[in-house]
């Protein structure tokens, strides 16, 4: 039997049970607000959102691989395309584009066409420096680490900060070879 064809992000998103998008958006906003209250420093909130995203990403990759039927990506470029075209559509219902590749093929930008996390959001002047959606950079970093890719994910553009798009830069730091806990000859 031939391997199952990869499912598109649209097909997966349509079949996944979802909570009301507004409820999700408002809940995320409440989390960010509470972090701002508890931690008081915007940079600490950025770190905490990234860490929360990382923890989600290391668990989310299993669901992504199980539901998308995606086979192993050949390289970082293919992996970035899977994140943009399937991952973002599957989990957030939005489409993203991959662009601005460097010559080595180890650094690119993922540009979100829409961002449901920012519905109803306006950043007050006291929140300058906050990367409101920093959880997304952590999710990408955590998920990629689970498939043996150590990355650095940073925000380049953010519409909440007056930019014209939401753009994440994903830089491959190193590809970690998979280690198996056993030897084949045992």
N, C-alpha and C positions, 0 to 999 in steps of 0.2 A: 504494500500500500504506500503510495507516495506521501511525503510529509504534507501536512496541512498548509495551505497557503496563508501567509500572514494576513491578519484581519486589519482593515483600515481603522484609524482612530474614530471615524464617523460611525462605523458599524458597532464598535465596542461601546462608544458613548451612548448610542441609542439603546443598547441592551443592558446597561448597568443601572441598578437602582440608584436613584439620586435623592438627596435631600433638597428641599426647596432652595434654589440658588440665593434668594434674598436672605434666608435664614443663615446659610453658610457665610455669606458676606458680612452680615451683621455680627455673627459670632466671632469671626476672625477680627473684626474691628474692635470688639470688646476685649479680646485677648491683647491686642496691641495697646489699647488704652490702659489696661491693667498693668502691663509691663512698664509703660511710661510712668505710671503712678508709683509702682514698686521700686523700679530701678533708678528713676529720676534722670539718668544720663542717656541721651539718645544713642551714643556709641555702644553702650551696654545693651540697650534694647536691640540694636542691629545684630550684635553678637548672639543674643538669646534667640532671636527669630531665626537666624542662620542655624543655630544648634538644634532648635525645634525641627526645622526643615530637614536637617541632616538625619535626625532620628526617624523622621517619617520616611525619608528617601530610602534608608537601608531596609525598611520593611515593605515599602511600596513596590520595589523592584520585583519581588516575588509575584505579586498580583499582576503587574505589567507583563511579565514573561508568561505567566499562566494563561491570561486572557487574550493576549495579542497574538499568540502562536508565532512570535518572531523568532527566527533562528539566530544563531550567533552572528553578530555584525562583524564584517571583515576588518574594518578599521574605524578610526575615530570619526572620520567624515560620515560614514554610514550610521554610526551611533548617534551623532548629532542630528541627523535627519530623522531618525526614529524618535528621538525625544521631541523634536519640533512637530512632526507630522502625526505621530501616533500618540505619544505620551501626553502632550498638552491637550490634544483633542479628547483622549480617553478620560482624563481626570478632571479637566477644567472646562471641556467643551469649546475650547478656542484653538485657533490655528496659529502656528508660528512659522517663521521663515528662518532659514540658516543662510548667513551671508558673511562677508568680510573675512574670508579665510586668509591666513598668513601663508607664506610660501612653503613652509614645512608641513602644512596641514594639521597643525597642532593647536591652533587657536581660531575661534570663530565667534560670531555674534548670533544669538537667537533673539529675533525681534517678534514680540507678541503683537498680533493685530488687534487684540482686545484683551482686557484684563478684568475678569469678574471680581477680583478681590478689591478693586478700588471703587466699585459702585458706591455712591453715597459718601465718598471720602473727600475731604478738603483738609490739607495739613495747615495747622495754625503756625504762625511765625515762630513759636516756641519749639517747633519740631524740625527746624532746619537741620539737615544732616541725617534725618531719619530715612532709611530705605524701608518704606512701609511694607513692601512685598518681599523682604529679604528671606522669608521662609522659602520662597521658590528657589533661590540660589542654593540654599541648604538641601532642599529635596534633590536637586540635580546632582550636587556634589555627593550626597549619601548614596543615591542610586548608582551612580557611576563607580563609586568605590567598591560596591558590591559586585560589579562586573569587571573588577581588576583595573580600573582607570582612576588614578589619583589626579584630581583636577582642582583648579582654582576658578571659582565662579563669582563674578562681580557685576554690579550694575553699572552700565555705561550711560544709559538715558532712562529717565523716569518722568512720565507726564505729570505726576503729582509735584514734581520739582520744576515744572515749566518746559520740559523737553517736548519734542514732537512725537515720541514713541516710547515704548518700553523695550529696552535692549539689555540683554545679559551677555557678558563676554565669558565664554567657556574656554579655559586654557588647560590642555593636557600636560600635566607635569611629568608623569611617568606611567607607563603601562606595567602593571605588576603581574608577573606570570602566576597562573593559578597553581596552587599547591594542593596536592591530594593527601589526605591523612593516611593513606595506605599505598603499598607498592603493588604493581600488577602481578608480580610473581609470587605473592603470598597466598 
